[in-house]
Amino acid sequence: MQVMGADVLKQEFPFARHLAAAKMAHYLDGTTEIQNVVISRALQKVYTVLGC
């Protein structure tokens, strides 16, 4: 898919467009996981300070 460049976005290659969308969704999922880690670490610090 990457060899074809921008041609994969044309209507003749719908499967390639789906692969590109799946790749983008994978990147977004990684971002969500990182946000969850950051939030959980912040909550751990708060509860550690409070002694809960």
N, C-alpha and C positions, 0 to 999 in steps of 0.2 A: 504494500500500500504506500509506503513512504517513498518508494522508487518513482511512483507515478506523479508525485507532487500534487499540484492544484487540480489536475485532471480528475482526481477521485471525487471532487465535489460536483461534477457534472451529473446530469440525470441518467446517463448511460450506465453509471456505476453505483446503483443504490446500496449494494452490499458494502462497498467501501465507505460510503457515508455513514452507515450504521457502525462500522468498525471505528471510525473516527469519533463518533458520538460516545461509543463505549469507552474509548480511551479517555475522553474528557470527563466522563462520569467517574472513572477510576481516580483521576487527579482530584476531583471534588470530594470524593469519599475520603481520600487521604487527608485533605484539609479538615474535614469534620472530625476525624480521629485525633488530629493534633489539637484541635480546639477542646475536645473532651479531656485530653491529657492535661492541658493547661488549666482547665477549670477544676479538675479533680485535685491537682496539686495545690491550687489556691485554697480549695475547701479544706484540704488536709492541714494546711498551715493555720487556718482560722480555728479549726477544732482542736489542734494541738495547743494553741495559745489559750483557748478557753478551758482546756482540760476536760473536754467532754468525751 
